[in-house]
């Protein structure tokens, strides 16, 4: 039996222009006025928070070092501290904005570990709710998103404003 799930926002990606370089670096260079387009929620001098365009669940975000680095050991001590401080702040902001029952925090280091953007490390924060793993991912290899990404972004912005310390 075939079922259709509609995701009309995907057409923008399919038909739209693709950046030649790293999508994370591209997002980091945009002005604050372009945040809705890039889905950047907050920035510091050395890192930023962005909504994952291909989320596992509602509110799935990534914390990313500004510098294009593919290995954890290549981050300097300031970048390490800033990245982890922003992960902690992002966790608190997720608690306030999407009110998950728990959050998976992790990194996919290397292609075989699941890294979609292998050359620019990033930390995933995936909100979870009791009972959220239903039959769809198991039987149909399908994820159900309850809200459009831009609506999710708009609802999360107020909780992330306190983390935003990078003037752009």
VMD Tcl script that draws the C-alpha trace (Angstrom):
set ca {
  {0.00 0.00 0.00}
  {1.35 3.43 -0.94}
  {0.72 6.53 1.16}
  {1.70 10.11 0.40}
  {3.06 12.57 2.92}
  {3.14 16.15 1.72}
  {6.19 18.34 2.32}
  {5.70 21.29 -0.06}
  {8.62 23.28 1.38}
  {11.03 20.69 -0.10}
  {10.42 22.12 -3.60}
  {12.22 25.32 -2.60}
  {15.32 23.25 -1.89}
  {14.96 21.03 -4.95}
  {14.57 23.93 -7.41}
  {16.53 26.58 -5.53}
  {20.17 27.54 -5.97}
  {22.72 25.40 -4.13}
  {25.74 26.92 -2.42}
  {29.03 25.89 -3.96}
  {30.80 25.58 -0.64}
  {29.84 24.48 2.85}
  {26.19 25.18 3.74}
  {27.15 25.75 7.38}
  {29.85 28.28 6.47}
  {27.37 29.97 4.12}
  {24.79 30.27 6.93}
  {27.41 31.71 9.30}
  {28.25 34.57 6.94}
  {24.71 35.90 6.50}
  {23.57 39.08 8.22}
  {21.17 38.98 11.13}
  {18.42 40.28 8.82}
  {18.71 37.06 6.79}
  {18.25 34.68 9.71}
  {14.80 33.51 8.67}
  {16.32 32.38 5.37}
  {19.25 30.60 7.04}
  {17.35 29.40 10.15}
  {20.17 30.64 12.41}
  {18.71 31.09 15.89}
  {21.66 32.54 17.80}
  {25.34 33.38 17.39}
  {28.41 33.95 19.48}
  {31.80 35.11 18.30}
  {32.93 31.51 17.68}
  {29.76 29.41 17.21}
  {26.12 29.53 16.13}
  {22.84 27.62 16.49}
  {20.86 26.63 13.40}
  {17.70 24.60 12.82}
  {18.41 21.40 10.92}
  {16.69 21.61 7.51}
  {16.31 17.82 7.49}
  {15.23 17.21 11.09}
  {14.72 13.92 12.88}
  {12.09 15.59 15.06}
  {10.41 18.95 15.60}
  {12.96 21.43 16.98}
  {16.08 19.51 15.86}
  {18.94 22.03 15.97}
  {22.70 22.03 15.47}
  {25.40 23.98 17.28}
  {28.24 24.75 14.89}
  {31.71 26.27 15.26}
  {32.10 29.24 12.89}
  {35.48 28.02 11.72}
  {35.31 25.30 9.06}
  {36.78 22.35 10.97}
  {36.26 18.66 10.24}
  {37.83 17.18 13.38}
  {37.18 17.89 17.05}
  {40.88 17.95 17.82}
  {41.34 20.86 15.40}
  {39.24 23.21 17.55}
  {41.28 25.47 19.79}
  {40.44 25.72 23.49}
  {38.35 28.90 23.09}
  {36.30 27.28 20.32}
  {35.77 24.14 22.42}
  {34.54 26.12 25.39}
  {32.31 28.36 23.28}
  {30.81 25.38 21.45}
  {29.98 23.54 24.68}
  {28.66 26.69 26.38}
  {26.37 27.23 23.39}
  {25.24 23.56 23.47}
  {24.24 24.06 27.12}
  {22.45 27.32 26.35}
  {20.70 25.76 23.36}
  {19.51 22.88 25.54}
  {17.95 25.36 27.99}
  {16.36 27.31 25.11}
  {14.91 24.07 23.67}
  {13.45 23.25 27.08}
  {11.72 26.64 27.09}
  {10.58 26.71 23.46}
  {9.52 23.17 22.46}
  {9.26 21.64 25.95}
  {10.68 18.18 25.21}
  {10.68 15.35 27.74}
  {14.34 14.71 26.88}
  {17.04 15.70 24.37}
  {19.54 13.57 22.48}
  {22.86 15.42 22.12}
  {25.50 14.03 19.80}
  {27.90 14.28 16.89}
  {28.32 12.19 13.77}
  {32.07 12.20 13.12}
  {32.86 10.74 9.70}
  {30.66 9.56 6.86}
  {30.24 6.01 8.19}
  {29.07 7.50 11.50}
  {26.28 9.31 9.66}
  {27.85 12.73 9.07}
  {25.90 14.46 6.31}
  {28.32 17.39 6.39}
  {31.55 15.61 7.17}
  {33.93 18.54 6.64}
  {32.32 20.90 9.20}
  {31.68 19.40 12.63}
  {28.48 20.22 14.47}
  {26.58 19.06 17.53}
  {23.00 17.83 17.10}
  {20.35 18.49 19.75}
  {17.28 16.38 19.02}
  {14.23 16.99 21.23}
  {12.33 13.87 22.28}
  {8.91 13.26 23.77}
  {7.58 10.19 25.50}
  {5.85 8.09 22.85}
  {7.38 10.01 19.90}
  {8.85 6.90 18.29}
  {5.76 5.62 16.60}
  {5.35 3.18 13.72}
  {6.23 5.65 10.94}
  {10.05 5.56 11.21}
  {10.06 1.85 11.95}
  {7.66 0.55 9.30}
  {7.61 3.27 6.68}
  {11.07 4.86 7.02}
  {9.17 8.15 7.36}
  {9.32 10.96 9.88}
  {6.28 13.08 10.62}
  {6.94 16.77 11.26}
  {4.05 18.48 13.03}
  {4.99 21.99 11.93}
  {6.62 23.82 9.00}
  {10.31 24.70 9.63}
  {9.69 28.46 9.36}
  {6.93 28.28 11.97}
  {9.21 26.25 14.22}
  {11.94 28.86 13.77}
  {9.60 31.75 14.65}
  {8.36 29.98 17.78}
  {11.91 29.24 18.96}
  {13.47 32.68 18.40}
  {12.38 34.26 21.72}
  {13.97 31.47 23.78}
  {17.27 31.81 21.89}
  {17.56 35.62 22.10}
  {19.53 35.46 25.37}
  {22.18 33.29 23.68}
  {22.70 35.71 20.81}
  {25.87 37.64 21.63}
  {27.48 38.03 18.22}
  {26.78 41.42 16.63}
  {26.04 41.15 12.91}
}
mol new
graphics top color blue
foreach p $ca { graphics top sphere $p radius 0.5 }
foreach p [lrange $ca 0 end-1] q [lrange $ca 1 end] { graphics top cylinder $p $q radius 0.2 }
display resetview
